[in-house]
Amino acid sequence: MSEATHPDYLECLLKSWQAKPAESLSWLNQLRAQAIDRVSTQKLPTKRDEEWRFTDISSLTRLPYRPSQPDSNLHIQDIQHLFLDEVKNRLVFVDGHFSRQLSVIANPAFTIGNLPELLSTHAPILESHLGQYARFDSNVFTALNTAFLRDGAVIIAPKNTVVAEPIHVLFIATQSEVTHYPRCLFIGESGSRVTLIEDYAALEKAAYITNAITEISLAANARAQHIRLQRESTQAFHLANCAVSLAHASNYQSISIALGSRISRYNLDVRLTDEAAECVVDGLTVISDRQLADTHTCIDHSKPGGTSHQLHKCIADDTAHAVFNGKIIVRPHAQRTNSSQSSRNLLLSKTAQVDTKPQLEIFADDVKCSHGATVGQLDQEEIFYLRSRGLSEKAARNLLTYAFGAEIISRIPVTSLRQQLEQAVLDQTQSNSL
């Protein structure tokens, strides 16, 4: 579809945007107004844009879905299968709107809640962080999310707070032919430790658009484990951006699992802004049929002594198409950086496709950096070995495929979630015609 249709799609969203008079002078509404102004000057990306050359989202222009409205009759039993045993604090958003009756906040020693409810009590810290990391100057999807920002998950871990149980932020899609704008802000003050689960799920197979933004800020010596799960409808679009800022000696560990959506795009931008910051970024994509999953990451070292390690795996079957573009930047003053990146990809059919592009941009001389990429099929010698031990060919292929993805899933520290994902990947590898 030609670019000429793009303004029509954006125009539909622009017309549906409106500011509430009561908020006309608030800093949040000013942020939203700035974002909608940026939307009016931008276009949707096409395959002619370098960052999108493998991902065609032109079909999105045929889906001028307006923002979703609060309209949920869900009960606890409807979503109980998505709950995790270890969780004591859970925020649930249905079609982008906060659901108090489905959420559980167990009087924690930290701040957790919905953005509008915290504006009156935490305005200074929210204003200093919200919209400061996921910039919308050149990203139309970030601008749209910010323009339509109403509800949002906010988690603030005070200084030296250690939260033993994981915090579950659950975004559930129920409506067809709508756009929803999930938003998540996590602030880890110095010395804090938290595990955050960001979970996107659908209850029905429906066509809709998810445009999600997550911002994470870790102060000095803070530690965060961030587990991101995307298991939306295979008819949906999932467009997401996550921006992370790491201060002195902070530690960020990320595991991202992508299983759903017809077309998905996940941008992860990690900035190590001070000395001795560390990050570990792992990812797994498992897709089949006609799914397209695109993952773009950028790890930016700007100060000395930083460490980053990344492993991303893709499993593609049928006519599915996986994309991975990983960039590591080492700035001129970021001496003694230690960084590694690996992209490993498994094709289960002759028609599946993977495009992978690991990148290193190094502007310092005292560094230790490496990267690599592999694309291949299952090892025939390993299949032969398993068959010689009594397994059928299909069982052998299923087992090897599952083991390939299980390496990433095994790193998830939440037992009940790890078991859910192990079963989901096992089911998917067994259901596909290998």
C-alpha positions in Angstrom: 0.0 0.0 0.0 1.3 3.4 -0.9 2.4 6.1 1.6 -0.5 8.2 0.4 -2.8 6.2 2.7 -0.7 6.8 5.8 -2.0 10.3 6.6 -5.6 8.9 6.5 -4.8 6.4 9.2 -3.1 9.0 11.4 -5.8 11.5 10.7 -8.4 9.1 12.1 -6.4 9.0 15.4 -5.7 12.7 15.4 -9.4 13.4 15.1 -10.2 11.1 18.1 -7.7 12.9 20.3 -9.0 15.5 22.8 -7.7 17.1 25.9 -9.8 17.2 29.1 -10.5 20.8 30.1 -9.7 20.1 33.7 -6.2 19.0 32.7 -5.5 21.8 30.2 -2.8 23.3 32.4 -1.3 20.2 33.9 2.2 19.0 33.0 0.8 15.7 31.9 -1.6 17.3 29.4 1.1 19.5 28.1 3.2 16.4 27.5 0.3 14.8 25.7 -0.3 17.9 23.6 3.4 18.0 22.6 3.1 14.4 21.5 0.1 14.9 19.4 1.8 17.8 17.7 4.7 15.5 16.8 2.2 12.9 15.4 0.9 15.5 13.0 4.3 16.0 11.5 5.3 12.4 11.2 4.5 9.5 8.9 4.2 5.8 9.5 7.4 3.9 8.6 7.7 2.0 5.4 10.1 -0.6 4.0 12.0 2.3 2.5 13.1 3.3 6.0 16.3 1.5 6.9 15.1 0.5 10.3 11.9 -1.0 8.9 13.2 -2.5 5.6 12.4 -6.1 6.6 9.0 -5.3 8.2 6.1 -4.3 6.1 3.3 -2.7 8.2 1.3 -1.3 5.3 -1.6 -3.5 6.2 -2.0 -1.5 9.4 -3.2 1.4 7.3 -6.4 -0.6 6.5 -7.1 -0.8 10.3 -8.0 2.8 11.4 -9.0 1.6 14.8 -10.0 4.3 17.3 -8.7 4.1 20.9 -10.5 1.6 23.0 -13.0 2.6 25.7 -13.5 1.2 29.2 -16.0 -1.6 28.6 -15.1 -4.8 30.5 -17.2 -7.3 32.3 -14.3 -9.6 33.1 -14.3 -11.5 36.4 -11.4 -13.1 38.2 -12.2 -16.5 37.0 -11.9 -15.3 33.3 -8.2 -14.5 33.7 -7.2 -16.8 36.6 -5.2 -19.0 34.2 -2.8 -16.0 33.6 -2.1 -15.5 37.3 1.3 -16.5 38.9 1.6 -18.3 42.2 4.5 -16.2 43.5 2.8 -12.8 42.8 1.3 -10.8 45.7 1.0 -7.5 43.8 -0.7 -7.5 40.4 -1.9 -4.6 38.2 -4.4 -5.6 35.5 -5.3 -3.4 32.5 -8.1 -4.5 30.2 -7.8 -3.0 26.7 -5.4 -0.4 28.1 -7.7 0.6 31.0 -7.0 -0.1 34.6 -9.2 -2.6 36.3 -9.2 -2.2 40.1 -11.4 -5.2 40.7 -9.0 -7.5 38.9 -5.8 -6.0 40.5 -4.3 -6.8 43.8 -2.1 -4.4 45.8 -1.0 -6.0 49.1 0.0 -2.8 51.0 3.6 -3.0 49.8 6.6 -1.0 51.1 6.9 0.5 47.7 4.6 2.6 45.5 2.4 0.8 43.0 -0.7 1.8 41.2 -2.5 3.5 38.3 -1.0 6.7 36.9 -4.0 9.0 37.5 -4.4 8.0 41.1 -0.7 8.8 41.9 -0.6 12.2 40.2 -1.6 14.1 43.3 0.8 12.4 45.6 3.8 11.7 43.4 3.7 14.5 40.8 7.4 15.7 41.1 8.9 12.2 40.6 6.4 11.3 37.9 7.1 14.5 36.0 10.9 14.0 36.2 10.6 10.5 34.7 7.5 10.0 32.6 8.2 10.6 28.9 11.9 11.4 29.6 13.4 8.1 28.3 11.0 7.0 25.5 11.3 10.0 23.4 8.7 10.8 20.8 10.6 13.3 18.6 11.2 10.8 15.8 9.1 7.8 16.7 5.4 8.1 15.6 4.3 5.1 17.8 5.9 6.5 20.9 4.2 9.9 20.1 0.8 8.2 19.7 1.1 6.3 22.9 2.1 9.5 24.8 -0.7 11.5 23.2 -3.4 9.0 24.2 -1.8 8.4 27.7 -4.5 8.1 30.4 -4.0 5.0 32.6 -0.6 3.5 33.2 1.2 1.2 35.5 3.5 3.0 37.9 6.0 1.2 40.2 8.4 3.1 42.4 10.9 1.2 44.6 12.3 3.4 47.4 15.9 3.5 48.3 17.4 0.2 49.5 14.0 -1.6 49.2 14.2 -5.3 48.3 10.9 -6.7 46.9 11.1 -10.5 47.2 8.0 -11.3 45.2 7.7 -10.4 41.5 5.3 -7.7 40.5 2.9 -8.7 37.7 1.7 -6.1 35.3 -0.9 -7.8 33.1 -2.3 -6.2 29.9 -5.3 -8.1 28.5 -6.9 -7.5 25.1 -10.6 -8.3 24.8 -12.0 -5.9 22.2 -11.9 -6.3 18.4 -11.0 -3.5 16.0 -9.6 -1.1 18.6 -6.2 0.4 19.5 -5.0 0.4 23.0 -2.0 2.2 24.5 -0.5 0.3 27.5 2.0 2.3 29.5 4.4 1.2 32.2 6.8 3.3 34.3 9.3 1.7 36.7 11.6 3.8 38.9 14.2 2.0 41.0 15.8 4.3 43.5 19.4 3.6 44.7 20.0 0.2 46.2 16.6 -1.2 45.4 15.9 -4.7 44.0 12.7 -5.7 42.1 11.5 -8.3 39.6 8.9 -6.9 37.1 6.8 -9.1 34.9 5.3 -7.2 31.9 2.7 -9.5 30.3 0.5 -9.0 27.2 -2.2 -11.6 26.6 -5.5 -11.9 24.6 -8.6 -13.8 25.6 -9.9 -14.2 22.0 -8.5 -14.3 18.5 -9.3 -10.8 17.3 -7.8 -8.1 15.2 -6.6 -5.1 17.2 -3.6 -2.9 17.7 -1.4 -2.7 20.8 0.9 0.3 21.0 2.9 -0.2 24.2 5.6 1.9 26.0 7.7 1.0 29.0 10.2 3.3 30.7 12.7 2.0 33.3 15.0 4.1 35.4 17.6 2.5 37.8 19.5 4.8 40.1 23.0 3.9 41.5 23.3 0.3 42.7 19.7 -0.6 41.9 18.9 -4.0 40.4 15.9 -5.0 38.3 14.9 -8.2 36.6 12.5 -7.4 33.7 10.6 -10.3 32.2 8.5 -9.4 29.2 5.9 -11.8 27.7 4.0 -11.1 24.5 1.4 -13.8 23.8 -1.3 -11.8 22.0 -3.8 -12.8 19.3 -2.2 -14.1 16.2 -4.5 -11.6 14.3 -3.2 -8.6 16.2 -0.5 -5.9 15.7 1.9 -5.4 18.6 4.1 -2.3 18.4 6.2 -1.7 21.5 9.1 0.4 22.7 11.1 0.0 26.0 13.6 2.6 27.1 16.0 1.9 30.0 18.4 4.3 31.8 21.1 2.8 34.0 23.0 4.8 36.6 26.3 4.0 38.4 26.8 0.3 39.1 23.1 -0.5 38.5 22.2 -3.8 37.0 19.4 -4.6 34.5 18.5 -8.1 33.5 15.9 -8.5 30.7 14.2 -11.6 29.3 11.8 -11.0 26.4 9.6 -13.8 25.0 7.5 -13.3 21.9 4.9 -15.9 20.9 1.9 -14.0 19.6 0.7 -11.4 17.2 0.3 -11.4 13.4 2.9 -8.6 13.2 5.0 -7.6 16.2 7.8 -5.0 16.6 9.7 -4.6 19.8 12.3 -1.8 20.2 14.6 -2.0 23.3 16.9 0.9 24.0 19.3 0.5 27.0 21.5 3.3 28.0 24.4 2.8 30.4 24.7 6.4 31.5 27.3 6.0 34.3 30.3 4.0 35.2 30.2 0.2 36.0 26.6 -0.2 34.9 25.6 -3.7 33.8 22.9 -5.3 31.7 22.0 -8.8 30.4 19.5 -8.9 27.6 18.1 -12.2 26.5 15.2 -12.9 24.1 13.3 -15.7 22.4 10.9 -15.5 19.5 8.8 -18.5 18.5 6.6 -18.0 15.5 4.8 -20.0 12.8 2.2 -19.7 10.1 2.5 -16.2 8.5 3.6 -14.4 11.7 6.3 -11.7 11.5 8.3 -10.8 14.6 10.8 -7.9 14.5 13.1 -7.2 17.4 15.4 -4.2 17.4 17.8 -3.5 20.3 20.3 -0.8 21.1 22.8 -1.0 24.0 24.6 2.3 24.4 27.7 2.5 26.6 28.6 6.1 27.3 30.8 5.7 30.5 33.8 3.5 31.4 33.6 0.1 32.9 30.2 -0.9 31.6 29.2 -4.6 30.9 26.6 -5.9 28.6 25.7 -9.4 27.4 23.0 -10.3 24.9 21.6 -13.6 23.6 18.7 -13.6 21.2 17.1 -16.7 19.7 14.5 -17.1 17.0 12.5 -20.2 16.0 10.5 -19.8 12.8 8.3 -22.4 11.1 5.9 -22.5 8.1 6.2 -19.1 6.2 7.0 -17.1 9.4 9.5 -14.3 9.2 11.7 -13.3 12.2 13.9 -10.2 12.3 16.6 -9.3 14.7 18.7 -6.1 14.6 21.0 -5.7 17.6 23.3 -2.7 17.9 26.0 -2.1 20.6 27.5 1.4 20.8 30.7 2.1 22.7 31.2 5.9 23.0 34.7 7.5 23.0 35.0 7.8 26.8 33.5 4.3 27.5 36.9 2.7 28.1 37.1 -0.8 29.7 33.7 -1.8 28.2 33.0 -5.5 28.1 30.2 -6.4 25.7 29.1 -9.5 23.8 26.2 -10.2 21.5 24.9 -13.5 20.0 22.0 -14.1 17.6 21.1 -17.7 17.1 18.2 -18.7 14.7 16.5 -21.9 13.9 14.5 -22.5 10.7 12.0 -25.4 10.8 10.8 -25.2 7.2 12.2 -24.3 3.8 9.8 -21.3 3.6 10.6 -19.8 7.0 12.9 -16.7 7.0 15.2 -15.0 9.4 17.0 -11.7 8.9 19.6 -11.0 11.5 22.0 -8.1 11.8 24.2 -7.8 14.9 26.1 -4.5 14.9 29.1 -3.1 16.8 29.9 0.6 16.8 33.1 1.1 18.8 34.7 4.5 19.4 37.0 3.5 22.2 40.2 1.5 22.1 40.4 -0.2 25.5 37.4 -2.5 25.1 36.5 -6.2 24.9 33.6 -6.6 22.4 32.3 -9.5 20.3 29.3 -10.5 18.3 28.1 -13.3 16.1 25.0 -14.7 14.3 24.0 -18.1 13.1 21.0 -19.3 11.0 20.4 -22.9 10.4 18.2 -26.0 10.7 18.1 -28.9 13.1 21.3 -31.0 13.2 20.7 -34.2 11.3 23.3 -36.1 13.4 21.5 -35.1 16.6 18.2 -36.3 15.1 19.8 -39.6 14.0 21.2 -40.0 17.5 17.8 -39.6 19.2 16.1 -41.9 16.6 18.7 -44.5 17.4 17.5 -44.3 21.0 14.0 -45.1 20.0 12.4 -41.7 19.3 10.4 -41.1 16.2 11.7 -38.5 13.8 8.9 -36.1 14.8 9.6 -36.6 18.5 13.3 -36.1 18.0 12.7 -32.9 16.1 10.2 -31.6 18.7 12.6 -32.4 21.5 15.6 -30.5 19.8 13.4 -27.6 19.0 12.1 -27.3 22.5 15.7 -27.6 23.9 16.8 -24.7 21.6 14.2 -22.4 23.2 14.4 -23.8 26.7 17.9 -22.2 27.2 16.3 -18.8 27.4 13.2 -19.8 29.3 15.3 -21.6 32.0 16.8 -18.2 33.0 13.4 -16.9 34.2 13.5 -16.8 38.0 9.8 -17.1 38.5 8.9 -20.8 38.7 5.2 -20.7 37.8 5.9 -18.5 34.8 8.8 -20.6 33.6 6.5 -23.7 33.7 3.8 -21.9 31.8 6.2 -20.9 29.1 7.9 -24.3 28.9 4.5 -25.8 28.3 3.5 -23.1 25.7 6.7 -23.7 23.7 6.4 -27.4 24.0 2.8 -27.3 22.8 3.7 -25.0 19.9 6.6 -27.2 18.7 4.4 -30.3 18.9 1.5 -28.8 17.1 3.5 -27.6 14.1 4.1 -29.9 11.2 7.9 -30.3 11.5 
